[in-house]
């Protein structure tokens, strides 16, 4: 069992790093949502939905590169 101790320490350290990274990403996500909500104050809900859909589409489906012949 003593040989497994260093591997366990490495695994625990890895889990801690992953958790710290998750916490940092979650905090950034919360900031982004707050800023996005602030930008949309005063607009109708349709505007909010349109902005959300456009940003989601750009995030998940990046624009296709143009062909060299297209200008």
N, CA, C and O atoms as a GROMACS GRO file, in nm:
protein
  284
    1UNK      N    1   0.081  -0.120   0.000
    1UNK     CA    2   0.000   0.000   0.000
    1UNK      C    3   0.085   0.126   0.000
    1UNK      O    4   0.039   0.231  -0.044
    2UNK      N    5   0.206   0.118   0.048
    2UNK     CA    6   0.290   0.237   0.054
    2UNK      C    7   0.325   0.288  -0.086
    2UNK      O    8   0.344   0.408  -0.104
    3UNK      N    9   0.334   0.200  -0.184
    3UNK     CA   10   0.367   0.242  -0.320
    3UNK      C   11   0.254   0.324  -0.382
    3UNK      O   12   0.278   0.406  -0.470
    4UNK      N   13   0.132   0.303  -0.337
    4UNK     CA   14   0.018   0.375  -0.392
    4UNK      C   15   0.006   0.516  -0.335
    4UNK      O   16  -0.065   0.600  -0.392
    5UNK      N   17   0.072   0.544  -0.224
    5UNK     CA   18   0.059   0.675  -0.160
    5UNK      C   19   0.101   0.790  -0.252
    5UNK      O   20   0.028   0.888  -0.260
    6UNK      N   21   0.216   0.783  -0.322
    6UNK     CA   22   0.251   0.894  -0.412
    6UNK      C   23   0.150   0.911  -0.526
    6UNK      O   24   0.119   1.023  -0.566
    7UNK      N   25   0.098   0.800  -0.576
    7UNK     CA   26  -0.002   0.808  -0.682
    7UNK      C   27  -0.131   0.873  -0.631
    7UNK      O   28  -0.196   0.949  -0.702
    8UNK      N   29  -0.165   0.843  -0.508
    8UNK     CA   30  -0.284   0.903  -0.448
    8UNK      C   31  -0.265   1.053  -0.430
    8UNK      O   32  -0.356   1.131  -0.456
    9UNK      N   33  -0.146   1.092  -0.386
    9UNK     CA   34  -0.117   1.235  -0.369
    9UNK      C   35  -0.125   1.308  -0.504
    9UNK      O   36  -0.178   1.418  -0.512
   10UNK      N   37  -0.072   1.245  -0.607
   10UNK     CA   38  -0.076   1.305  -0.741
   10UNK      C   39  -0.221   1.318  -0.788
   10UNK      O   40  -0.260   1.420  -0.844
   11UNK      N   41  -0.300   1.214  -0.764
   11UNK     CA   42  -0.441   1.217  -0.805
   11UNK      C   43  -0.517   1.325  -0.730
   11UNK      O   44  -0.597   1.398  -0.790
   12UNK      N   45  -0.493   1.337  -0.600
   12UNK     CA   46  -0.561   1.440  -0.522
   12UNK      C   47  -0.520   1.580  -0.566
   12UNK      O   48  -0.603   1.670  -0.574
   13UNK      N   49  -0.392   1.598  -0.595
   13UNK     CA   50  -0.345   1.729  -0.643
   13UNK      C   51  -0.409   1.762  -0.777
   13UNK      O   52  -0.446   1.877  -0.802
   14UNK      N   53  -0.424   1.663  -0.862
   14UNK     CA   54  -0.487   1.683  -0.993
   14UNK      C   55  -0.634   1.723  -0.976
   14UNK      O   56  -0.683   1.812  -1.045
   15UNK      N   57  -0.702   1.657  -0.886
   15UNK     CA   58  -0.843   1.690  -0.859
   15UNK      C   59  -0.855   1.832  -0.806
   15UNK      O   60  -0.946   1.906  -0.846
   16UNK      N   61  -0.765   1.872  -0.717
   16UNK     CA   62  -0.768   2.008  -0.662
   16UNK      C   63  -0.746   2.112  -0.772
   16UNK      O   64  -0.812   2.215  -0.773
   17UNK      N   65  -0.652   2.084  -0.864
   17UNK     CA   66  -0.628   2.177  -0.975
   17UNK      C   67  -0.750   2.188  -1.064
   17UNK      O   68  -0.786   2.298  -1.108
   18UNK      N   69  -0.814   2.075  -1.092
   18UNK     CA   70  -0.935   2.077  -1.175
   18UNK      C   71  -1.046   2.156  -1.108
   18UNK      O   72  -1.117   2.234  -1.173
   19UNK      N   73  -1.062   2.138  -0.978
   19UNK     CA   74  -1.166   2.210  -0.904
   19UNK      C   75  -1.138   2.359  -0.905
   19UNK      O   76  -1.230   2.440  -0.921
   20UNK      N   77  -1.012   2.398  -0.888
   20UNK     CA   78  -0.976   2.540  -0.890
   20UNK      C   79  -1.004   2.600  -1.028
   20UNK      O   80  -1.054   2.712  -1.038
   21UNK      N   81  -0.973   2.525  -1.132
   21UNK     CA   82  -1.002   2.571  -1.268
   21UNK      C   83  -1.151   2.586  -1.292
   21UNK      O   84  -1.195   2.681  -1.355
   22UNK      N   85  -1.228   2.490  -1.241
   22UNK     CA   86  -1.374   2.497  -1.255
   22UNK      C   87  -1.429   2.618  -1.183
   22UNK      O   88  -1.514   2.689  -1.236
   23UNK      N   89  -1.381   2.643  -1.060
   23UNK     CA   90  -1.428   2.758  -0.983
   23UNK      C   91  -1.397   2.888  -1.055
   23UNK      O   92  -1.480   2.980  -1.058
   24UNK      N   93  -1.278   2.898  -1.114
   24UNK     CA   94  -1.240   3.019  -1.186
   24UNK      C   95  -1.328   3.038  -1.309
   24UNK      O   96  -1.372   3.150  -1.336
   25UNK      N   97  -1.353   2.930  -1.384
   25UNK     CA   98  -1.438   2.940  -1.502
   25UNK      C   99  -1.581   2.977  -1.464
   25UNK      O  100  -1.646   3.055  -1.532
   26UNK      N  101  -1.629   2.920  -1.353
   26UNK     CA  102  -1.765   2.950  -1.308
   26UNK      C  103  -1.777   3.097  -1.270
   26UNK      O  104  -1.878   3.161  -1.301
   27UNK      N  105  -1.674   3.150  -1.203
   27UNK     CA  106  -1.676   3.292  -1.166
   27UNK      C  107  -1.676   3.380  -1.290
   27UNK      O  108  -1.750   3.478  -1.296
   28UNK      N  109  -1.596   3.345  -1.390
   28UNK     CA  110  -1.594   3.421  -1.515
   28UNK      C  111  -1.728   3.413  -1.585
   28UNK      O  112  -1.775   3.511  -1.643
   29UNK      N  113  -1.791   3.297  -1.581
   29UNK     CA  114  -1.922   3.279  -1.642
   29UNK      C  115  -2.024   3.370  -1.575
   29UNK      O  116  -2.105   3.434  -1.643
   30UNK      N  117  -2.021   3.375  -1.443
   30UNK     CA  118  -2.114   3.461  -1.369
   30UNK      C  119  -2.094   3.607  -1.406
   30UNK      O  120  -2.191   3.681  -1.420
   31UNK      N  121  -1.969   3.650  -1.420
   31UNK     CA  122  -1.938   3.788  -1.459
   31UNK      C  123  -1.991   3.815  -1.600
   31UNK      O  124  -2.050   3.920  -1.625
   32UNK      N  125  -1.970   3.721  -1.690
   32UNK     CA  126  -2.018   3.738  -1.828
   32UNK      C  127  -2.170   3.749  -1.832
   32UNK      O  128  -2.223   3.833  -1.905
   33UNK      N  129  -2.239   3.667  -1.757
   33UNK     CA  130  -2.386   3.673  -1.753
   33UNK      C  131  -2.432   3.806  -1.697
   33UNK      O  132  -2.526   3.866  -1.749
   34UNK      N  133  -2.367   3.853  -1.591
   34UNK     CA  134  -2.405   3.982  -1.532
   34UNK      C  135  -2.384   4.095  -1.632
   34UNK      O  136  -2.469   4.183  -1.645
   35UNK      N  137  -2.271   4.095  -1.702
   35UNK     CA  138  -2.245   4.200  -1.802
   35UNK      C  139  -2.345   4.192  -1.916
   35UNK      O  140  -2.395   4.294  -1.962
   36UNK      N  141  -2.375   4.071  -1.962
   36UNK     CA  142  -2.470   4.054  -2.071
   36UNK      C  143  -2.608   4.103  -2.030
   36UNK      O  144  -2.676   4.169  -2.109
   37UNK      N  145  -2.649   4.072  -1.909
   37UNK     CA  146  -2.779   4.119  -1.860
   37UNK      C  147  -2.782   4.270  -1.850
   37UNK      O  148  -2.882   4.334  -1.884
   38UNK      N  149  -2.672   4.328  -1.803
   38UNK     CA  150  -2.663   4.474  -1.790
   38UNK      C  151  -2.674   4.542  -1.927
   38UNK      O  152  -2.739   4.645  -1.940
   39UNK      N  153  -2.609   4.483  -2.029
   39UNK     CA  154  -2.614   4.540  -2.164
   39UNK      C  155  -2.755   4.538  -2.220
   39UNK      O  156  -2.791   4.624  -2.300
   40UNK      N  157  -2.836   4.442  -2.179
   40UNK     CA  158  -2.970   4.427  -2.235
   40UNK      C  159  -3.078   4.494  -2.152
   40UNK      O  160  -3.196   4.477  -2.182
   41UNK      N  161  -3.042   4.570  -2.049
   41UNK     CA  162  -3.143   4.640  -1.971
   41UNK      C  163  -3.212   4.743  -2.059
   41UNK      O  164  -3.148   4.813  -2.136
   42UNK      N  165  -3.343   4.750  -2.048
   42UNK     CA  166  -3.418   4.848  -2.125
   42UNK      C  167  -3.465   4.796  -2.260
   42UNK      O  168  -3.548   4.860  -2.324
   43UNK      N  169  -3.414   4.684  -2.303
   43UNK     CA  170  -3.458   4.626  -2.430
   43UNK      C  171  -3.573   4.529  -2.403
   43UNK      O  172  -3.590   4.480  -2.292
   44UNK      N  173  -3.647   4.503  -2.505
   44UNK     CA  174  -3.756   4.407  -2.490
   44UNK      C  175  -3.698   4.266  -2.480
   44UNK      O  176  -3.582   4.243  -2.512
   45UNK      N  177  -3.780   4.174  -2.436
   45UNK     CA  178  -3.735   4.035  -2.423
   45UNK      C  179  -3.699   3.977  -2.559
   45UNK      O  180  -3.612   3.891  -2.568
   46UNK      N  181  -3.765   4.024  -2.665
   46UNK     CA  182  -3.731   3.974  -2.799
   46UNK      C  183  -3.588   4.011  -2.834
   46UNK      O  184  -3.517   3.932  -2.895
   47UNK      N  185  -3.546   4.130  -2.796
   47UNK     CA  186  -3.409   4.172  -2.823
   47UNK      C  187  -3.312   4.083  -2.746
   47UNK      O  188  -3.209   4.041  -2.801
   48UNK      N  189  -3.343   4.054  -2.622
   48UNK     CA  190  -3.257   3.968  -2.540
   48UNK      C  191  -3.246   3.830  -2.603
   48UNK      O  192  -3.137   3.774  -2.613
   49UNK      N  193  -3.358   3.775  -2.646
   49UNK     CA  194  -3.357   3.642  -2.707
   49UNK      C  195  -3.276   3.643  -2.836
   49UNK      O  196  -3.198   3.551  -2.862
   50UNK      N  197  -3.292   3.748  -2.917
   50UNK     CA  198  -3.218   3.756  -3.043
   50UNK      C  199  -3.069   3.765  -3.016
   50UNK      O  200  -2.991   3.695  -3.080
   51UNK      N  201  -3.027   3.848  -2.921
   51UNK     CA  202  -2.885   3.859  -2.886
   51UNK      C  203  -2.831   3.727  -2.836
   51UNK      O  204  -2.720   3.687  -2.869
   52UNK      N  205  -2.911   3.659  -2.755
   52UNK     CA  206  -2.866   3.532  -2.699
   52UNK      C  207  -2.849   3.429  -2.809
   52UNK      O  208  -2.749   3.358  -2.813
   53UNK      N  209  -2.946   3.421  -2.899
   53UNK     CA  210  -2.939   3.322  -3.007
   53UNK      C  211  -2.821   3.351  -3.098
   53UNK      O  212  -2.749   3.260  -3.137
   54UNK      N  213  -2.801   3.478  -3.133
   54UNK     CA  214  -2.688   3.514  -3.219
   54UNK      C  215  -2.556   3.478  -3.153
   54UNK      O  216  -2.469   3.420  -3.217
   55UNK      N  217  -2.540   3.513  -3.026
   55UNK     CA  218  -2.414   3.483  -2.958
   55UNK      C  219  -2.393   3.332  -2.945
   55UNK      O  220  -2.281   3.284  -2.958
   56UNK      N  221  -2.500   3.257  -2.919
   56UNK     CA  222  -2.488   3.112  -2.909
   56UNK      C  223  -2.448   3.052  -3.043
   56UNK      O  224  -2.362   2.964  -3.049
   57UNK      N  225  -2.509   3.100  -3.151
   57UNK     CA  226  -2.476   3.049  -3.284
   57UNK      C  227  -2.330   3.078  -3.319
   57UNK      O  228  -2.260   2.992  -3.372
   58UNK      N  229  -2.284   3.199  -3.291
   58UNK     CA  230  -2.145   3.234  -3.321
   58UNK      C  231  -2.047   3.152  -3.238
   58UNK      O  232  -1.939   3.116  -3.285
   59UNK      N  233  -2.086   3.122  -3.116
   59UNK     CA  234  -2.001   3.043  -3.027
   59UNK      C  235  -1.991   2.898  -3.075
   59UNK      O  236  -1.882   2.840  -3.077
   60UNK      N  237  -2.103   2.842  -3.114
   60UNK     CA  238  -2.107   2.699  -3.147
   60UNK      C  239  -2.089   2.667  -3.295
   60UNK      O  240  -2.053   2.555  -3.330
   61UNK      N  241  -2.114   2.764  -3.380
   61UNK     CA  242  -2.101   2.744  -3.524
   61UNK      C  243  -2.024   2.861  -3.583
   61UNK      O  244  -2.085   2.953  -3.638
   62UNK      N  245  -1.890   2.859  -3.573
   62UNK     CA  246  -1.812   2.972  -3.625
   62UNK      C  247  -1.833   2.987  -3.775
   62UNK      O  248  -1.862   2.890  -3.845
   63UNK      N  249  -1.818   3.110  -3.825
   63UNK     CA  250  -1.838   3.134  -3.969
   63UNK      C  251  -1.745   3.047  -4.053
   63UNK      O  252  -1.631   3.021  -4.015
   64UNK      N  253  -1.794   3.005  -4.166
   64UNK     CA  254  -1.715   2.924  -4.258
   64UNK      C  255  -1.617   3.016  -4.330
   64UNK      O  256  -1.651   3.127  -4.368
   65UNK      N  257  -1.495   2.968  -4.346
   65UNK     CA  258  -1.393   3.048  -4.416
   65UNK      C  259  -1.437   3.069  -4.561
   65UNK      O  260  -1.493   2.980  -4.624
   66UNK      N  261  -1.412   3.190  -4.610
   66UNK     CA  262  -1.450   3.221  -4.748
   66UNK      C  263  -1.358   3.149  -4.845
   66UNK      O  264  -1.241   3.124  -4.816
   67UNK      N  265  -1.413   3.116  -4.960
   67UNK     CA  266  -1.332   3.057  -5.066
   67UNK      C  267  -1.246   3.167  -5.127
   67UNK      O  268  -1.282   3.285  -5.119
   68UNK      N  269  -1.134   3.131  -5.187
   68UNK     CA  270  -1.045   3.231  -5.243
   68UNK      C  271  -1.110   3.307  -5.358
   68UNK      O  272  -1.077   3.423  -5.379
   69UNK      N  273  -1.201   3.246  -5.432
   69UNK     CA  274  -1.265   3.312  -5.544
   69UNK      C  275  -1.372   3.412  -5.502
   69UNK      O  276  -1.409   3.498  -5.581
   70UNK      N  277  -1.422   3.401  -5.377
   70UNK     CA  278  -1.527   3.492  -5.330
   70UNK      C  279  -1.466   3.620  -5.275
   70UNK      O  280  -1.372   3.615  -5.196
   71UNK      N  281  -1.520   3.732  -5.316
   71UNK     CA  282  -1.475   3.862  -5.262
   71UNK      C  283  -1.593   3.946  -5.227
   71UNK      O  284  -1.577   4.059  -5.180
   0.00000   0.00000   0.00000
